[in-house]
Amino acid sequence: MELTLEKIMRYLEDRLTPSEVLEFSLFLQEHPEAQTLLARVEKHLRTRTLQPEEGLPDPQMVAAYLDGILTREALEELELKTLADDPLLHDLAASHFCLSTAPEGKNGYSWSQENHIDWGRMLDLVKNGRDDPGRRRKLSSRPTRTSRKNVWRFNRRHVVVGTAAFLLLLVAVMGMVLRSRPEFAPAGKLGHDSAVISADLKIAPPALPPKDPGQEPSAPPAQDPAPIVELANPSLKMVPLLPQGERQGRVGKLPVMPEADRNSRMPLGHLVDEKSVLVRTHGSNPSWRRVDKREDLLAQDHLMALPGYSCALEFANGPRMVLWGNLPEASQNLMVQESEVRLLPAGNGVDAEIELLEGRVYLRCPGVRPVTWRVRFRDQAWDVALETPLTEVLVELVVVPFGKANWREGEDPVVQVVLGVVTGSAGISPHAGLKIPLAAPPGNSVFIQWNSTKGVVQGPFPTNQPLWSSDWQGPPGNQAVFRAALLELEAEMRFDLIPSVGLENALNGKNATPSLRHAAIFSLGCLGDHVRLLSEMNDEGVTEDRRQSAAGALRHWVGEAGDRRLILFNPSSGKGYLVDKLGHSPDEASLLLDLLHPPNLAEIQDKKNLFGVAELLQHERMTIRVAAQRYLADLNEDPFVGGSPVRFDSKWLIKARRAATTQWQKLVQDGRIPGQRGTGLEKPDIPAKNATRPNE
């Protein structure tokens, strides 16, 4: 690939296409020196405090670089300088930041003050072009280019200055050509496009230029020089880039993930607690079945801990794992419900191996010796070495809400993974040749994270607070109620019945409490019974709390995978369950899916959008009214403790529903909706402080 400074900045701003992100991520995994450069650029995008220094390029050069009109030779010269020149890197990155992120119609100086930007310095670098709307770069997945004509019109009053700058640049270029220097890849490539890289590369500080014998000694620099890439062995050189037609077959070798055994069916372990509700399925038997403590768990089993149940597994050679099923009301954690894994035979060099499909698991030592786990998710395979007998590591995979605009465009949701040490210490190897030491809080290296947008490991990150409390986090008065409901649900889910039958019995029992019905409905959603959930939402004969629980469970199910929306409604064909079975029109089906997809931050902060959702409480379709109420209730300051701040029943007559709409719109207008904690967008990269630890 061609790694340029502009591509690095577009990557940090999440403006690359998915294929470019994947290519960029693989390149970073292969080249540690590229990761170092990435970190330097990221620092200067966010820290704009360097003072002007002599020797920087002419401001018109910076402006021309940002507009993408430099010649190949000038681009090469400018980008090579950034490898050893932090002030230059600072100017390019900060100017790019100004041009690409300043909001339309906002006073430039006030915006710069809010973002701690040296406005005068940045303005000088782009010569009054910052506030020209025609000059501002537009954010898109592809870089935009300003034509030569526009740049010339912009610079025509500075011909003299530009000519002088060109002469100075020419002198500087000739000086650099005559001066001996390390060989770098040409054509403005900061990285190594299809180049063969020596394994002996190292990061070292740049060599200072030799002093002139007659020159006065200069003051020491204000800060340490930034590291650049230098060859450990002077006899080894970076191989220059090949012409475009000759690049085939010269791609750098990437880290190879260890192969997984996805065929063997061998016993691996068993369930520890018979009261835990753990279900499993397998490719040859797609139906879910509850797992008995006396049964062997086999390789290739797909296991799921239902919401509210912590299921401890013990493997034959000692390692232990807990699948943490979670009811949001119990932990105040919106992001996690079921916990799903696939068991795999242990590969070479590890004691146990799993594929994490969704939710949270805790990995533990047997108590007598260190063990190593291999955790797979998406295209990753991380080795987790638990270094002390009492070490416990949490791994959590969640799907981040992505809004209605994204599902309409067919995008897949973003997957976020966090790995943190609860007790003891561990060494994490995301790929061969890299090991990240982590230790329990308080400390500077407690957890790491990964997401499908960036595709690379981030961290380790520090924290001084224990992130995973073992205490109940819901309302104290509800703890006994929920525990009793889970015991009743477990009793209904007999081993001789399929789980959906047991859940149905619990849901419709004569003495079923609201908490029991809520737990049963959420479990139906985790098992993927969207038909049953839509039936609940459309049933006038049940209570509103049942309809709202079904809407919440369906929102969770729809948001887990991008292709699930097609089961309910396919915009391309106009078909799907909502249209074919429930009689919704295509517009109604599309509107319902908008409400079922958890909103992104822009939609949450858009009062016009929230006003429109409140109006949908008047819609003639009950499913849409129910989904609209759930959409708004989830934005409450504390959706678990207080529930909905507006009393509403989807069976009410129009006049009563209109009063509820007015109340919601007043809460939105007053800024009470969305509440700070009720956005549904709490960062999944740090496991919630109030998440409960499993109890065996």
C-alpha positions in Angstrom: 0.0 0.0 0.0 1.0 3.7 -0.3 1.3 5.2 3.1 1.1 9.0 2.9 0.7 11.6 5.6 -2.7 12.4 4.3 -3.8 8.8 4.5 -2.7 8.6 8.1 -4.8 11.7 9.0 -7.8 10.4 7.1 -7.4 7.1 9.0 -7.4 9.0 12.4 -10.5 10.8 11.3 -12.4 7.6 10.3 -12.6 8.7 6.7 -11.2 5.7 5.0 -13.4 3.1 3.3 -13.7 -0.3 5.0 -11.4 -1.9 2.5 -8.8 0.8 3.0 -9.1 0.4 6.8 -8.4 -3.3 6.6 -5.4 -2.7 4.3 -4.1 0.0 6.6 -4.6 -2.1 9.8 -2.7 -5.0 8.3 0.1 -2.7 7.3 0.4 -1.3 10.8 0.5 -4.8 12.3 3.5 -5.6 10.0 5.5 -2.4 10.5 6.0 -1.1 14.1 7.7 1.9 12.7 4.5 2.9 11.0 2.7 2.6 14.3 5.3 5.0 15.9 4.6 7.5 13.1 0.8 7.1 13.5 1.2 7.9 17.2 3.2 11.1 16.4 0.6 12.3 13.9 -2.2 11.6 16.4 -0.5 13.6 19.1 -0.1 16.6 16.9 -3.7 16.5 15.6 -4.8 16.9 19.2 -2.0 19.1 20.7 -1.5 22.4 19.0 0.9 24.2 21.3 4.2 24.3 19.6 5.7 27.8 19.1 6.9 29.0 15.7 10.5 28.1 14.9 12.8 29.0 12.1 13.4 26.7 9.2 9.7 25.9 8.5 8.5 25.8 4.9 6.7 28.8 3.4 3.0 29.0 4.4 2.1 28.7 0.7 3.9 25.3 0.6 1.7 24.1 3.5 -1.4 25.4 1.8 -0.5 23.7 -1.5 0.1 20.4 0.4 -3.3 20.6 2.0 -4.9 21.3 -1.4 -3.0 18.4 -3.0 -1.3 20.3 -5.8 2.4 19.9 -5.1 4.5 18.2 -7.7 5.7 14.7 -7.0 9.2 15.9 -6.2 8.0 18.6 -3.8 5.6 16.2 -2.1 8.4 13.7 -1.6 10.7 16.3 -0.1 8.1 17.7 2.2 6.9 14.4 3.6 10.4 13.0 4.1 11.2 16.1 6.2 8.3 15.2 8.6 10.1 12.0 9.6 12.6 14.0 11.6 10.9 17.4 12.1 8.2 17.6 14.8 7.5 21.3 14.3 6.8 20.6 10.6 4.6 17.6 11.4 2.8 19.7 13.9 2.1 22.4 11.3 0.8 20.0 8.6 -1.3 18.0 11.0 -2.8 21.0 12.8 -3.5 22.9 9.6 -5.2 19.8 8.2 -7.2 19.6 11.4 -8.3 23.3 11.1 -9.4 22.9 7.5 -11.3 19.6 7.9 -13.1 20.0 11.3 -14.1 23.6 11.8 -17.9 23.8 11.8 -19.7 25.8 9.1 -20.9 29.2 10.1 -18.9 29.4 13.4 -16.6 32.3 14.3 -13.1 31.0 13.7 -11.5 32.7 16.7 -14.1 31.4 19.2 -13.9 27.9 17.7 -10.1 28.0 18.0 -10.3 29.1 21.7 -12.6 26.1 22.5 -10.2 23.7 20.9 -7.0 25.2 22.2 -5.7 26.1 18.8 -3.1 28.8 18.1 -5.4 30.6 15.7 -3.0 33.2 14.5 -0.4 30.7 13.6 -2.8 28.4 11.8 -4.2 31.4 9.9 -0.7 32.4 8.8 -0.1 28.9 7.5 -3.1 29.0 5.2 -3.0 32.7 4.4 -6.5 33.8 5.1 -8.0 30.8 3.5 -9.5 29.3 6.7 -12.7 31.2 6.5 -13.3 30.9 2.8 -16.1 28.3 2.5 -14.9 27.3 -1.0 -11.5 26.4 0.5 -12.6 24.3 3.4 -12.0 20.6 2.8 -15.2 18.5 2.8 -15.3 15.3 4.9 -15.9 12.3 2.8 -14.5 8.8 2.4 -12.3 10.1 -0.5 -10.0 13.1 -0.3 -11.2 16.2 -2.1 -8.9 18.2 -4.3 -8.9 21.9 -5.0 -8.2 22.8 -8.6 -5.1 24.7 -9.7 -7.3 27.5 -10.9 -8.8 28.1 -7.5 -5.5 27.9 -5.7 -4.0 30.4 -8.2 -6.9 32.8 -7.7 -6.4 32.4 -3.9 -2.7 33.2 -4.2 -2.6 35.7 -7.0 -2.0 38.6 -4.6 1.2 36.9 -3.3 3.1 36.3 -6.5 6.2 38.0 -5.2 6.1 36.0 -1.9 5.4 32.8 -3.8 8.3 33.4 -6.2 10.7 34.1 -3.3 9.4 31.0 -1.5 10.0 28.9 -4.6 13.6 30.1 -4.9 14.2 29.4 -1.2 12.7 25.9 -1.7 14.9 25.3 -4.7 18.0 26.2 -2.7 16.9 24.0 0.1 16.2 21.0 -2.2 19.6 21.4 -3.9 21.2 21.5 -0.4 19.4 18.3 0.6 20.3 16.5 -2.6 24.0 17.4 -2.1 23.9 16.4 1.5 24.3 12.7 2.4 21.3 11.3 4.0 19.5 7.9 4.5 17.7 6.4 1.6 13.9 6.5 1.9 11.1 5.3 -0.4 10.5 8.0 -3.1 7.4 9.7 -4.2 6.2 11.1 -0.9 5.6 7.6 0.6 6.1 7.7 4.4 5.7 3.9 4.5 6.9 1.1 2.3 4.6 0.3 -0.7 5.3 -3.3 -1.5 8.8 -2.9 -0.2 10.9 -5.6 1.4 11.6 -4.4 5.0 14.6 -5.7 6.9 13.9 -7.4 10.3 16.7 -5.3 11.7 14.8 -2.0 11.7 14.9 0.0 14.9 13.5 3.3 16.2 16.3 5.7 17.0 16.6 9.5 17.5 17.6 11.4 14.4 21.3 12.3 14.0 22.0 16.0 14.5 23.6 17.9 11.6 27.4 18.5 12.0 28.2 21.9 13.5 30.0 24.6 11.6 33.4 25.1 13.2 32.8 28.8 13.4 29.3 28.7 14.6 28.4 29.7 18.2 27.1 26.8 20.3 23.3 26.7 20.2 20.9 26.3 23.1 19.5 22.8 23.7 16.2 22.1 22.0 13.0 22.7 24.1 11.9 19.1 23.8 13.4 15.8 22.9 13.7 15.1 19.2 11.0 12.9 17.8 12.1 9.3 16.8 12.5 8.4 13.2 13.0 5.1 11.4 16.7 4.2 11.1 18.4 1.0 10.0 20.2 -0.9 12.7 22.6 -2.4 10.2 24.0 0.4 7.8 24.6 -2.2 5.1 20.9 -2.9 4.9 18.8 -0.6 2.9 15.1 -0.2 2.3 14.4 -1.6 -1.2 13.0 1.3 -3.4 9.5 1.0 -4.7 8.9 -0.9 -7.9 7.1 0.6 -10.9 3.3 0.2 -10.8 3.4 -2.7 -13.3 6.0 -4.7 -11.4 4.5 -4.6 -7.9 2.7 -7.9 -8.1 4.1 -10.6 -5.9 6.2 -8.2 -3.7 3.7 -7.6 -0.9 5.2 -7.6 2.6 4.6 -10.7 4.7 1.8 -10.2 7.3 1.4 -12.0 10.6 -0.3 -15.3 10.1 -3.1 -16.1 12.5 -3.0 -19.7 13.9 -5.4 -22.0 12.2 -8.5 -23.1 14.2 -9.7 -26.7 14.3 -13.4 -26.4 13.3 -14.1 -30.0 12.6 -13.1 -32.1 15.6 -15.9 -33.1 18.1 -14.1 -34.0 21.3 -15.1 -33.6 25.0 -13.6 -30.4 26.5 -15.3 -29.8 29.8 -18.5 -29.5 31.7 -20.9 -27.0 33.4 -20.1 -26.4 37.1 -23.5 -25.1 38.5 -26.6 -27.0 37.5 -28.8 -24.0 38.4 -27.2 -21.9 35.6 -29.3 -21.7 32.5 -26.8 -22.5 29.7 -28.1 -23.5 26.2 -26.2 -24.9 23.3 -26.6 -25.7 19.6 -24.4 -27.3 16.9 -24.4 -27.2 13.2 -25.8 -30.7 12.9 -28.5 -29.9 15.4 -29.5 -26.2 15.1 -32.1 -26.3 17.8 -31.2 -24.8 21.2 -31.1 -27.2 24.1 -30.4 -26.6 27.8 -27.1 -28.1 29.1 -27.2 -30.5 32.0 -24.3 -30.5 34.5 -23.7 -34.2 33.8 -23.2 -33.7 30.0 -19.8 -33.2 28.3 -19.3 -30.0 26.5 -17.9 -30.8 23.0 -15.7 -28.9 20.6 -17.7 -26.8 18.1 -20.6 -26.4 20.6 -22.2 -23.0 20.4 -23.0 -22.0 24.0 -25.2 -19.1 25.3 -25.7 -17.9 28.8 -29.2 -16.3 29.0 -29.6 -12.8 30.5 -29.2 -12.9 34.3 -27.3 -16.2 34.5 -23.6 -16.6 35.2 -22.5 -20.0 33.9 -19.1 -21.4 35.1 -17.4 -24.0 32.9 -14.5 -26.2 33.9 -12.2 -27.6 31.2 -10.7 -31.0 31.4 -7.1 -29.7 31.9 -8.0 -27.2 34.5 -8.9 -23.7 33.0 -12.2 -22.2 34.0 -14.4 -19.7 32.2 -17.6 -17.9 33.2 -20.2 -16.8 30.6 -21.8 -13.7 32.0 -25.4 -13.3 31.1 -26.8 -9.9 32.0 -30.1 -8.2 32.6 -29.6 -4.5 32.1 -31.8 -3.6 35.1 -29.5 -5.6 37.3 -26.2 -4.1 36.3 -27.1 -0.8 34.6 -25.1 -2.1 31.6 -27.0 -1.5 28.4 -24.6 -3.1 26.0 -24.4 -6.7 27.2 -27.2 -9.3 27.6 -26.5 -12.8 26.5 -22.9 -14.3 26.5 -22.1 -16.5 23.4 -19.0 -18.5 22.7 -18.0 -21.4 20.4 -15.7 -24.0 22.0 -12.7 -25.1 20.0 -10.0 -27.7 20.5 -6.9 -26.1 22.1 -4.3 -25.1 19.6 -0.5 -25.4 19.9 0.9 -23.6 22.9 -2.4 -22.9 24.7 -4.5 -24.7 27.3 -7.9 -23.7 26.1 -9.4 -22.0 23.1 -12.7 -20.3 22.4 -14.4 -18.0 19.8 -16.2 -15.1 21.5 -19.3 -14.3 19.5 -20.9 -11.8 21.7 -21.1 -10.5 25.3 -18.7 -11.0 28.2 -16.6 -13.9 29.5 -14.2 -14.2 32.5 -11.1 -16.3 32.0 -9.6 -17.9 35.1 -6.7 -20.1 36.2 -7.4 -23.5 37.8 -5.7 -22.2 41.0 -2.5 -24.2 40.9 -0.7 -23.1 37.8 -0.6 -20.5 35.0 -2.6 -21.2 31.9 -2.8 -19.7 28.4 -6.1 -19.1 26.6 -6.6 -18.3 22.9 -9.6 -16.0 22.3 -10.8 -15.6 18.8 -13.3 -13.0 17.5 -13.9 -11.8 14.0 -10.5 -12.1 12.2 -8.5 -11.9 15.4 -6.8 -14.6 17.6 -5.3 -13.3 20.9 -3.3 -15.5 23.2 -4.0 -14.6 26.9 -1.4 -15.9 29.4 -2.7 -15.8 32.9 0.6 -15.5 34.8 -0.5 -16.2 38.4 -2.8 -18.8 39.8 -5.5 -16.3 40.9 -5.5 -14.2 37.8 -8.9 -13.3 36.2 -9.3 -11.6 32.8 -12.4 -10.1 31.4 -13.1 -10.1 27.6 -16.1 -8.3 26.3 -17.5 -8.0 22.8 -20.3 -5.6 22.1 -22.0 -4.1 19.0 -22.0 -0.3 19.0 -25.3 1.4 18.0 -25.0 2.9 14.5 -28.2 4.8 13.6 -30.9 4.6 11.0 -28.8 6.2 8.2 -26.3 3.4 8.5 -28.7 0.5 8.2 -30.4 2.1 5.2 -27.0 2.1 3.5 -26.4 -1.5 4.3 -23.5 -0.9 6.7 -22.6 -3.5 9.4 -22.5 -2.3 13.0 -19.1 -1.5 14.6 -17.8 -4.3 16.9 -15.9 -3.2 20.0 -13.8 -5.6 22.1 -12.2 -4.8 25.5 -9.8 -7.1 27.4 -9.0 -6.1 31.0 -7.4 -7.7 34.1 -9.6 -8.1 37.1 -7.1 -9.7 39.4 -3.5 -10.7 39.1 -1.5 -10.1 35.9 -1.5 -11.3 32.3 0.4 -11.1 29.1 -1.6 -10.5 25.9 -0.3 -11.5 22.4 -2.6 -10.1 19.7 -0.3 -11.6 17.1 3.1 -13.2 16.9 6.0 -11.0 18.1 3.9 -8.7 20.3 3.2 -9.2 24.0 1.4 -6.6 26.1 1.7 -7.0 29.9 -1.4 -6.0 31.9 -2.1 -6.0 35.6 -5.1 -5.4 37.8 -6.0 -1.9 38.9 -4.8 0.4 40.1 -2.1 0.7 37.5 -0.9 2.1 34.2 -1.6 -1.0 32.1 -5.0 -2.4 33.0 -6.9 -3.0 29.7 -6.6 -2.8 25.9 -9.3 -2.4 23.3 -10.0 -3.2 19.6 -12.7 -2.2 17.2 -13.6 -3.2 13.7 -13.3 0.4 12.4 -9.6 0.8 13.4 -8.7 -2.9 13.2 -5.6 -2.5 15.5 -5.0 -2.9 19.2 -5.2 0.3 21.2 -3.7 0.6 24.7 -2.7 -0.4 27.3 -4.8 2.1 29.3 -4.5 3.0 33.0 -7.1 3.2 35.7 -7.0 3.6 39.4 -10.5 2.4 40.1 -11.8 -1.2 40.1 -13.9 -1.5 37.0 -15.8 -4.6 37.8 -17.8 -4.6 41.0 -19.4 -7.7 42.4 -22.2 -5.8 44.0 -25.8 -5.5 42.7 -26.1 -2.2 40.8 -29.9 -2.0 40.3 -32.4 -0.5 42.7 -31.8 -2.3 46.1 -35.5 -3.1 46.5 -35.6 -4.9 43.2 -32.7 -7.3 43.9 -34.7 -9.9 45.7 -37.5 -9.6 43.1 -35.2 -10.3 40.1 -33.3 -13.1 41.9 -36.7 -14.8 42.6 -37.8 -14.3 39.0 -34.6 -16.0 37.7 -35.1 -18.9 40.0 -38.6 -19.4 38.8 -37.5 -19.1 35.2 -34.8 -21.7 35.7 -37.4 -24.1 37.2 -39.7 -23.7 34.1 -36.8 -24.5 31.7 -36.7 -28.2 32.2 -34.0 -30.2 30.5 -36.6 -32.3 28.6 -38.2 -29.2 27.0 -36.8 -26.9 24.3 -35.9 -23.5 25.8 -38.7 -21.6 23.9 -41.4 -23.8 25.4 -40.1 -23.3 29.0 -39.9 -19.5 28.3 -43.4 -19.5 27.0 -44.7 -21.4 30.1 -43.0 -18.8 32.4 -44.3 -15.9 30.4 -47.9 -17.0 30.5 -48.0 -18.6 34.0 -50.9 -17.6 36.2 -48.6 -16.2 38.9 -46.0 -14.7 36.6 -44.6 -11.4 38.0 -43.6 -8.5 35.7 -39.9 -9.3 36.5 -40.3 -12.9 35.4 -42.1 -11.9 32.2 -39.4 -9.4 31.5 -36.6 -11.9 31.9 -38.5 -14.5 29.8 -39.0 -12.0 26.9 -35.4 -10.9 26.9 -34.3 -14.5 26.8 -36.6 -15.1 23.8 -34.9 -12.2 22.1 -31.5 -13.6 22.7 -32.6 -16.9 21.2 -33.6 -14.9 18.1 -37.4 -15.5 18.3 -38.3 -12.3 16.5 -41.7 -13.7 15.5 -42.7 -14.1 19.2 -41.4 -10.6 20.0 -43.4 -8.9 17.2 -46.5 -10.8 18.3 -46.1 -9.4 21.8 -45.7 -5.8 20.5 -48.8 -6.2 18.3 -51.0 -7.8 21.0 -53.7 -5.6 22.5 -54.5 -8.3 25.1 -51.3 -8.1 27.0 -50.0 -5.4 29.3 -47.9 -2.4 28.2 -44.9 -3.6 30.2 -44.8 -6.8 28.1 -45.0 -4.9 24.9 -42.2 -2.6 26.0 -40.0 -5.5 27.0 -40.5 -7.1 23.6 -39.6 -3.8 21.9 -36.4 -3.6 23.9 -35.5 -7.2 23.2 -36.2 -6.8 19.5 -34.0 -3.6 19.4 -31.1 -5.6 20.9 -31.6 -8.5 18.4 -31.8 -6.2 15.3 -28.7 -4.2 16.4 -26.5 -7.2 16.8 -25.9 -7.9 13.1 -26.4 -5.9 9.9 -28.2 -8.7 8.0 -31.0 -9.2 10.5 -32.9 -6.2 9.2 -33.4 -8.0 5.9 -35.3 -10.7 7.7 -37.9 -8.1 8.9 -37.7 -5.9 5.8 -35.6 -5.8 2.6 -35.7 -2.3 1.1 -34.4 -3.7 -2.3 -37.3 -6.1 -2.8 -39.9 -4.5 -0.5 -40.4 -7.9 1.1 -39.9 -9.3 4.6 -41.7 -10.6 7.7 -43.2 -7.2 8.5 -44.7 -6.9 5.0 -45.5 -10.5 4.2 -46.9 -11.6 7.6 -47.9 -8.5 9.6 -49.3 -6.5 6.7 -47.1 -3.4 7.1 -46.6 -1.3 4.1 -43.0 -0.8 2.9 -42.9 2.7 4.4 -44.3 1.4 7.7 -41.8 -1.4 7.8 -38.9 1.0 7.1 -40.1 3.4 9.8 -40.3 0.6 12.3 -36.8 -0.5 11.6 -35.6 3.2 12.0 -37.1 3.0 15.6 -35.7 -0.4 16.3 -32.1 0.6 15.4 -30.5 2.2 18.5 -29.8 5.9 17.5 -26.4 7.3 17.0 -25.2 10.5 18.8 -26.3 12.8 16.0 -29.8 11.5 16.0 -30.0 11.7 19.8 -28.9 15.3 19.8 -31.3 16.3 17.0 -34.4 17.8 18.7 -36.3 17.8 15.5 -35.7 14.0 15.2 -36.9 13.5 18.8 -40.0 15.7 18.3 -40.8 13.5 15.3 -40.5 10.3 17.3 -42.9 11.7 19.9 -45.4 12.4 17.1 -45.3 8.7 16.2 -47.1 7.9 19.4 -50.2 8.8 17.4 -49.4 6.4 14.6 -52.2 4.0 13.5 -49.8 0.9 13.8 -49.5 -0.4 17.3 -46.0 -1.8 16.6 -44.8 1.7 15.7 -46.4 3.3 18.7 -44.7 0.8 21.0 -41.3 1.2 19.3 -41.5 5.0 19.5 -42.3 4.9 23.3 -39.4 2.5 23.8 -37.1 4.7 21.7 -37.8 7.7 23.9 -37.9 5.9 27.3 -34.4 4.5 26.6 -33.1 8.1 26.5 -34.3 8.8 30.0 -31.7 9.9 32.6 -32.0 6.5 34.3 -34.1 4.1 32.1 -33.7 1.3 34.7 -34.6 2.9 37.9 -37.3 5.4 36.8 -38.5 3.6 33.7 -40.4 6.1 31.5 -40.9 9.6 32.8 -44.1 9.8 30.7 -46.9 7.3 31.4 -48.1 5.8 28.2 -50.2 2.9 27.0 -50.3 2.1 23.3 -53.9 1.0 23.6 -55.0 4.5 24.8 -57.3 6.6 22.6 -56.0 9.4 20.5 -56.6 12.1 23.0 -54.6 10.4 25.8 -51.8 9.6 23.4 -51.7 13.2 22.3 -51.1 14.3 25.9 -48.2 11.8 26.2 -46.7 13.3 23.0 -46.9 16.8 24.4 -45.2 15.7 27.6 -42.3 14.0 25.7 -41.8 17.1 23.5 -41.7 19.3 26.5 -39.0 17.1 28.1 -37.0 17.3 24.9 -37.4 21.1 24.6 -36.3 21.5 28.3 -33.2 19.4 27.7 -34.2 16.6 30.0 -34.3 14.1 27.1 -31.9 12.8 26.3 -30.5 12.4 29.8 -26.7 12.2 30.4 -26.9 8.5 31.2 -29.8 7.6 29.0 -28.2 8.0 25.6 -27.4 4.3 25.2 -24.0 5.4 24.0 -21.9 4.8 27.1 -18.4 4.0 25.9 -18.1 0.2 25.4 -14.4 0.5 25.2 -14.2 0.7 29.0 -16.2 -2.0 30.8 -18.9 -0.2 32.9 -17.9 0.5 36.4 -21.2 -0.8 37.6 -21.0 -4.2 35.9 -21.5 -7.1 38.2 -19.0 -9.8 38.6 -20.3 -13.4 38.2 -20.9 -15.4 41.3 -20.2 -19.0 41.2 
